Amino acid sequence: MAAKKYLVEQLLARGYTRMQIADNLGISRKTVYNLLAYNDS
């Protein structure tokens, strides 16, 4: 989970949209948003 969150954060920082990330990783946009909302603590 943490690795996928890191990947999403890095792709966002490089200018990819959430929709592009979801398409490239084969996951839904909701999953992308959930990953970003997930707190590791």
Secondary structure, DSSP 8 states (H G I E B T S, - for coil): -HHHHHHHHHHHHTT--HHHHHHHHT--HHHHHHHHH----
